[in-house]
Amino acid sequence: MAIRKLIFYRKLISKQSAVDFMHAFHRSFDNEIVGIFKHFTAHWLMWILPLVIFVLISSIFYRGVLFDLPVGYIDQDNSVLSREITRNLNAAAHANLINYDNELSQAEHDLEKSAIYALLYIPPNFEADVLSGRQPTPMLYYNALYYSAGLYSIMDYSGLIATLNEQYRVTLANKIGLTTPPLIKINFNYDGLYNSSGNSMYFQQFSAVVHLLQLFVVSMTIHLLGNLPKHTRLSYPFVLGKLAPYTIWYTTLLIFEIALLVFFSDARVSGSPIAMLIVVFFYVIAAQSLGILLFSFTQTTIDAYMYIGLLVGLALTYSGIMVPELAMPWIARLISSIEPLTYALNKLFDLFLRHAPYLSVLKTCAILMIYPIIITVLVRKRLVRRLYRKETLT
């Protein structure tokens, strides 16, 4: 009988604790959501700067790839074959050819000053040497100081020369009475995410949008904690209620930005949008926990803001945006595995490309929930002391 009473009272206490938790959460949530846009700083961190930066990023990547880059050429052969090379290279997407006639010094000067990004030189007697089998070499230089532009400007050249080699290989073989054996034909079946060009620029743009949201979530969390009244009595429902409106807001904001990206880029989403929403929600929670960690282990709010740059830099470097994870050394991959951005970004992009099973989505969300759990254990006492301590700027 006594055991039954004990079990009954425990259930009653647990039920009352749950009711008290929900009441405290709702009270904190309601108080915060009423004044969520009370200060202009909140406007800057919650929608003005995120959308401005989104527009700037989109304007950088709006073409997907670099087209019509200026490339100079000097054709000292002026034959049918040399004109075919310059005509086909100019007709390709990346190069816009400029004729320098025989002004080699002027072309080199413009290459050094980046008036052009590459220079094609076709030597005299080029076509005659090709037809006689002497293997002449047309040379294409690019300015390595402008690596991306230079690399894109010559991107179509290798395929053009390979096509001409195959064509004239057959011509020369027939001329000397040989039969050329057929080569292996390779067919690529590529189903790209970005149906305009299928290039990696879209992934970089998408990654930048997801990555920068972490910056604003962490900044807003630090701003919120830094503006709490001194000697605030902290409790779990109070903190959760304070952060919940911003969790919902930033989740909605990122989904909105991704929707804009999909709409204006004509991208195709293969996975479930609901699954993407769930992953973004837990990603925002993980980012908020990082903001709490920075605030708790710094002396002042200004110090916490300063460490955001380090956090964002590590996320950008080791999340696979700049360098693929499999190309990193083991220590870099270890750092990558610590960043919540890595898991969120991989799963969101996975949902773009295919119908990812919900079990993998739940696994990613479970990993993202590890961050607030561990950080709660780390800061449960330090955060209280941090709020009670009077800040002094040094």
C-alpha positions as CSV (number, residue, x, y, z in Angstrom):
1,M,0.0,0.0,0.0
2,A,2.8,2.4,0.9
3,I,4.6,1.6,-2.4
4,R,1.4,2.4,-4.4
5,K,1.1,5.8,-2.6
6,L,4.7,6.5,-3.3
7,I,4.2,5.8,-7.0
8,F,1.0,7.9,-7.0
9,Y,2.8,10.9,-5.4
10,R,5.7,10.6,-7.8
11,K,3.4,10.6,-10.8
12,L,1.5,13.6,-9.3
13,I,4.8,15.5,-8.8
14,S,6.0,14.7,-12.3
15,K,2.7,15.8,-13.8
16,Q,2.8,19.0,-11.7
17,S,6.4,19.6,-12.8
18,A,5.4,19.2,-16.4
19,V,2.6,21.7,-16.0
20,D,4.9,24.2,-14.3
21,F,7.5,23.7,-17.0
22,M,4.9,24.4,-19.7
23,H,3.5,27.5,-17.9
24,A,7.0,28.9,-17.4
25,F,7.9,28.2,-21.0
26,H,4.7,29.9,-22.3
27,R,5.2,32.9,-20.1
28,S,8.8,33.4,-21.3
29,F,7.8,32.7,-24.9
30,D,4.9,35.2,-24.8
31,N,7.0,37.9,-23.2
32,E,9.7,37.5,-25.8
33,I,7.5,37.3,-28.8
34,V,5.7,40.5,-27.9
35,G,8.9,42.5,-28.0
36,I,10.8,40.5,-30.6
37,F,11.1,43.5,-33.0
38,K,11.2,46.1,-30.2
39,H,14.8,47.0,-30.9
40,F,16.2,47.9,-34.3
41,T,19.2,45.6,-33.7
42,A,16.8,42.7,-33.9
43,H,15.7,43.9,-37.3
44,W,19.3,44.0,-38.6
45,L,20.1,40.5,-37.3
46,M,16.8,38.8,-38.1
47,W,15.9,39.9,-41.6
48,I,17.7,43.0,-43.0
49,L,21.3,41.7,-43.1
50,P,20.4,38.1,-43.9
51,L,18.3,39.1,-46.9
52,V,20.8,41.8,-48.1
53,I,23.7,39.2,-48.0
54,F,21.4,36.7,-49.7
55,V,20.9,39.1,-52.5
56,L,24.6,39.9,-52.8
57,I,25.5,36.2,-52.9
58,S,22.9,35.5,-55.5
59,S,24.2,38.4,-57.6
60,I,27.6,36.8,-57.5
61,F,26.5,33.4,-58.6
62,Y,23.5,34.4,-60.8
63,R,25.2,33.3,-64.0
64,G,26.3,29.9,-62.5
65,V,29.6,30.0,-64.4
66,L,31.9,32.6,-65.8
67,F,31.0,33.3,-69.4
68,D,32.7,35.3,-72.3
69,L,36.0,35.9,-70.6
70,P,38.3,38.0,-72.7
71,V,41.0,35.8,-74.4
72,G,43.5,37.2,-76.9
73,Y,44.8,35.3,-79.8
74,I,47.6,35.6,-82.4
75,D,47.2,33.5,-85.5
76,Q,50.5,33.5,-87.5
77,D,49.3,30.6,-89.7
78,N,45.9,32.1,-90.9
79,S,45.0,28.7,-92.4
80,V,41.7,26.9,-92.5
81,L,42.6,24.8,-89.5
82,S,43.8,27.7,-87.4
83,R,40.7,29.7,-88.2
84,E,38.6,26.7,-87.2
85,I,40.3,26.6,-83.8
86,T,39.8,30.3,-83.1
87,R,36.2,30.1,-84.4
88,N,35.2,27.1,-82.3
89,L,36.9,28.4,-79.2
90,N,35.1,31.7,-79.5
91,A,31.8,29.9,-80.0
92,A,32.2,28.0,-76.7
93,A,30.7,29.4,-73.6
94,H,33.6,30.7,-71.6
95,A,36.0,32.5,-74.0
96,N,35.5,35.7,-76.0
97,L,38.4,35.9,-78.4
98,I,40.1,39.2,-79.3
99,N,42.4,39.3,-82.3
100,Y,45.8,40.9,-81.7
101,D,47.1,40.2,-85.3
102,N,50.9,40.0,-84.8
103,E,51.1,42.3,-81.8
104,L,52.7,39.8,-79.5
105,S,54.2,42.3,-77.1
106,Q,50.9,44.1,-76.8
107,A,49.1,40.9,-76.1
108,E,51.6,39.9,-73.4
109,H,51.2,43.4,-71.8
110,D,47.4,43.0,-71.7
111,L,47.8,39.6,-70.2
112,E,50.0,41.0,-67.5
113,K,47.5,43.8,-66.8
114,S,44.5,41.4,-66.9
115,A,42.9,43.2,-69.8
116,I,42.7,39.6,-71.1
117,Y,42.8,36.4,-69.0
118,A,44.5,34.1,-71.5
119,L,46.5,34.3,-74.8
120,L,46.3,31.7,-77.6
121,Y,49.3,31.6,-79.9
122,I,49.2,29.6,-83.2
123,P,52.6,29.3,-84.8
124,P,53.4,29.7,-88.6
125,N,52.9,26.6,-90.9
126,F,50.6,25.1,-88.3
127,E,48.2,23.4,-90.7
128,A,51.0,22.1,-92.9
129,D,52.8,20.7,-89.9
130,V,49.6,19.0,-88.7
131,L,49.0,17.4,-92.1
132,S,52.6,16.2,-92.4
133,G,52.4,14.6,-88.9
134,R,55.0,16.9,-87.3
135,Q,52.8,17.5,-84.3
136,P,53.0,21.3,-83.9
137,T,51.8,22.9,-80.6
138,P,49.4,25.8,-80.4
139,M,50.1,27.4,-77.0
140,L,47.5,28.8,-74.6
141,Y,48.7,30.8,-71.6
142,Y,46.6,32.2,-68.8
143,N,47.2,34.6,-66.0
144,A,47.7,32.4,-62.9
145,L,47.3,35.5,-60.6
146,Y,43.6,35.3,-61.5
147,Y,43.3,31.6,-61.1
148,S,39.5,31.1,-61.3
149,A,39.1,33.4,-64.3
150,G,42.1,32.1,-66.1
151,L,41.1,28.5,-65.5
152,Y,37.6,29.1,-66.8
153,S,38.9,31.0,-69.8
154,I,40.7,27.9,-71.1
155,M,38.1,25.4,-70.0
156,D,36.9,24.6,-73.5
157,Y,40.3,24.4,-75.1
158,S,41.3,20.9,-74.1
159,G,38.0,19.4,-75.4
160,L,38.5,21.3,-78.7
161,I,42.0,20.1,-79.2
162,A,41.0,16.5,-78.3
163,T,38.3,16.7,-81.0
164,L,40.7,18.0,-83.6
165,N,43.3,15.3,-82.7
166,E,40.7,12.6,-83.2
167,Q,39.6,14.0,-86.5
168,Y,43.1,14.5,-88.0
169,R,44.3,11.2,-86.6
170,V,41.9,9.4,-88.9
171,T,42.9,11.8,-91.8
172,L,46.6,11.1,-91.4
173,A,46.1,7.3,-91.0
174,N,44.0,7.1,-94.2
175,K,46.6,9.2,-96.0
176,I,49.4,6.7,-95.4
177,G,47.1,3.7,-95.9
178,L,46.6,2.6,-92.3
179,T,43.3,1.6,-90.7
180,T,42.8,3.3,-87.3
181,P,41.2,1.0,-84.7
182,P,38.0,2.3,-83.1
183,L,38.5,3.8,-79.7
184,I,36.3,3.2,-76.7
185,K,33.3,5.5,-76.6
186,I,32.4,6.8,-73.2
187,N,28.9,8.1,-72.5
188,F,28.2,10.2,-69.5
189,N,24.7,9.9,-67.9
190,Y,24.7,13.0,-65.6
191,D,21.6,14.1,-63.8
192,G,22.5,17.4,-62.2
193,L,21.0,19.3,-59.4
194,Y,21.2,22.6,-61.2
195,N,19.5,22.0,-64.6
196,S,21.0,25.2,-66.1
197,S,24.6,24.1,-66.1
198,G,25.1,21.2,-63.6
199,N,28.2,22.9,-62.1
200,S,29.5,23.3,-58.6
201,M,28.6,27.0,-58.4
202,Y,25.1,26.1,-57.2
203,F,26.5,24.1,-54.3
204,Q,28.7,27.0,-53.3
205,Q,25.8,29.4,-53.3
206,F,23.5,27.0,-51.4
207,S,26.3,26.3,-48.9
208,A,27.0,30.0,-48.3
209,V,23.3,30.6,-47.5
210,V,23.2,27.8,-45.0
211,H,26.6,28.7,-43.6
212,L,25.8,32.4,-43.0
213,L,22.5,31.6,-41.2
214,Q,24.7,30.2,-38.4
215,L,26.4,33.6,-38.1
216,F,23.2,35.4,-37.5
217,V,21.7,32.8,-35.2
218,V,24.8,32.9,-33.0
219,S,25.0,36.7,-33.0
220,M,21.3,37.0,-32.1
221,T,21.6,34.5,-29.3
222,I,24.6,36.4,-27.8
223,H,22.7,39.7,-28.2
224,L,19.7,38.2,-26.4
225,L,21.7,36.9,-23.5
226,G,23.8,40.0,-23.3
227,N,20.6,42.2,-22.9
228,L,19.1,40.1,-20.1
229,P,18.7,42.1,-16.8
230,K,21.5,41.4,-14.3
231,H,20.7,38.8,-11.7
232,T,18.1,37.2,-14.0
233,R,16.8,34.0,-12.4
234,L,17.6,31.3,-15.0
235,S,15.7,28.1,-15.5
236,Y,15.4,25.7,-18.4
237,P,11.8,26.8,-19.4
238,F,12.9,30.4,-19.2
239,V,15.8,30.0,-21.6
240,L,13.9,27.8,-23.9
241,G,11.0,30.2,-24.0
242,K,13.4,33.1,-24.7
243,L,15.0,31.3,-27.6
244,A,12.0,29.5,-29.1
245,P,10.7,32.6,-31.1
246,Y,14.1,33.0,-32.8
247,T,14.3,29.2,-33.5
248,I,11.0,29.4,-35.4
249,W,12.0,32.7,-37.1
250,Y,15.4,31.6,-38.4
251,T,14.0,28.2,-39.5
252,T,11.4,30.0,-41.5
253,L,14.0,32.4,-42.9
254,L,16.4,29.7,-44.1
255,I,13.5,27.8,-45.7
256,F,12.4,31.0,-47.4
257,E,15.9,31.7,-48.7
258,I,16.2,28.1,-50.0
259,A,12.9,28.5,-51.7
260,L,14.0,31.7,-53.4
261,L,17.2,30.0,-54.5
262,V,15.3,27.1,-56.0
263,F,12.8,29.3,-57.7
264,F,15.2,31.7,-59.3
265,S,17.8,29.1,-60.2
266,D,15.3,26.6,-61.6
267,A,16.7,23.9,-59.3
268,R,15.0,20.6,-58.7
269,V,14.3,19.3,-55.2
270,S,14.1,15.5,-55.2
271,G,13.7,15.0,-51.5
272,S,10.9,16.0,-49.1
273,P,10.6,19.7,-48.2
274,I,9.2,18.6,-44.8
275,A,12.4,16.7,-44.1
276,M,14.4,19.8,-45.0
277,L,12.3,21.9,-42.6
278,I,13.0,19.4,-39.8
279,V,16.8,19.4,-40.4
280,V,16.9,23.2,-40.5
281,F,14.9,23.4,-37.3
282,F,17.5,21.2,-35.4
283,Y,20.3,23.0,-37.1
284,V,19.1,26.3,-35.7
285,I,18.9,24.8,-32.3
286,A,22.5,23.6,-32.5
287,A,23.6,27.0,-33.7
288,Q,21.8,28.7,-30.8
289,S,23.6,26.3,-28.3
290,L,26.9,27.5,-29.8
291,G,25.9,31.1,-29.1
292,I,25.2,30.1,-25.5
293,L,28.6,28.4,-25.3
294,L,30.4,31.5,-26.6
295,F,28.5,33.8,-24.2
296,S,29.1,31.7,-21.2
297,F,32.8,31.2,-21.6
298,T,33.7,34.8,-22.4
299,Q,34.2,37.8,-20.1
300,T,32.0,40.3,-22.0
301,T,29.5,40.3,-24.8
302,I,32.0,42.1,-27.0
303,D,34.4,39.2,-26.5
304,A,31.7,36.7,-27.5
305,Y,31.1,38.7,-30.7
306,M,34.8,38.6,-31.5
307,Y,34.9,34.8,-31.3
308,I,32.1,34.5,-33.8
309,G,34.6,35.2,-36.5
310,L,36.7,32.2,-35.4
311,L,33.6,30.0,-35.3
312,V,32.4,31.0,-38.8
313,G,35.9,30.7,-40.2
314,L,36.2,27.1,-38.9
315,A,32.8,26.2,-40.2
316,L,33.6,27.6,-43.7
317,T,37.0,25.9,-43.8
318,Y,36.2,22.5,-42.5
319,S,32.5,21.8,-43.5
320,G,33.3,20.7,-47.0
321,I,32.4,24.0,-48.7
322,M,35.9,25.0,-49.7
323,V,37.6,21.6,-49.7
324,P,35.8,18.2,-50.0
325,E,35.9,16.3,-46.7
326,L,37.5,13.2,-48.3
327,A,40.4,15.4,-49.5
328,M,41.1,16.6,-46.0
329,P,43.8,15.1,-43.6
330,W,42.4,13.2,-40.7
331,I,42.8,16.1,-38.2
332,A,40.8,18.4,-40.5
333,R,38.1,15.7,-40.9
334,L,38.0,15.5,-37.1
335,I,37.4,19.2,-36.9
336,S,34.8,18.9,-39.6
337,S,32.9,16.2,-37.6
338,I,32.6,18.7,-34.6
339,E,30.9,21.4,-36.7
340,P,27.0,21.1,-36.8
341,L,27.1,22.9,-40.2
342,T,28.8,19.8,-41.7
343,Y,25.9,17.5,-40.8
344,A,23.1,19.9,-41.7
345,L,24.7,20.9,-45.0
346,N,25.3,17.3,-46.1
347,K,21.8,16.2,-45.3
348,L,20.1,19.2,-46.9
349,F,22.1,18.8,-50.1
350,D,21.3,15.1,-49.9
351,L,17.6,15.9,-49.7
352,F,18.0,18.1,-52.8
353,L,19.6,15.3,-54.8
354,R,17.5,12.2,-53.9
355,H,14.7,10.9,-51.8
356,A,16.7,10.4,-48.7
357,P,15.0,8.0,-46.2
358,Y,13.5,9.6,-43.1
359,L,15.7,7.3,-40.9
360,S,18.8,9.2,-42.2
361,V,17.0,12.5,-41.5
362,L,16.3,11.5,-37.9
363,K,19.9,10.4,-37.5
364,T,21.1,13.8,-38.6
365,C,18.6,15.5,-36.2
366,A,19.8,13.2,-33.4
367,I,23.4,14.3,-34.0
368,L,22.4,17.9,-34.1
369,M,20.6,17.5,-30.7
370,I,23.8,16.3,-29.1
371,Y,25.1,19.9,-29.3
372,P,22.5,21.5,-27.0
373,I,22.6,18.6,-24.6
374,I,26.4,18.7,-24.2
375,I,26.5,22.5,-24.0
376,T,23.7,22.5,-21.4
377,V,25.8,20.3,-19.2
378,L,28.9,22.5,-19.8
379,V,27.2,25.9,-19.1
380,R,24.5,25.0,-16.5
381,K,26.4,26.7,-13.7
382,R,28.7,29.0,-15.6
383,L,25.9,30.8,-17.5
384,V,24.4,31.8,-14.1
385,R,27.7,33.2,-12.9
386,R,28.2,34.9,-16.2
387,L,24.9,36.8,-15.9
388,Y,25.5,37.7,-12.3
389,R,29.0,39.1,-13.0
390,K,29.0,42.8,-13.9
391,E,30.6,43.3,-17.3
392,T,33.6,45.6,-17.6
393,L,35.0,46.5,-21.0
394,T,38.8,46.5,-21.2
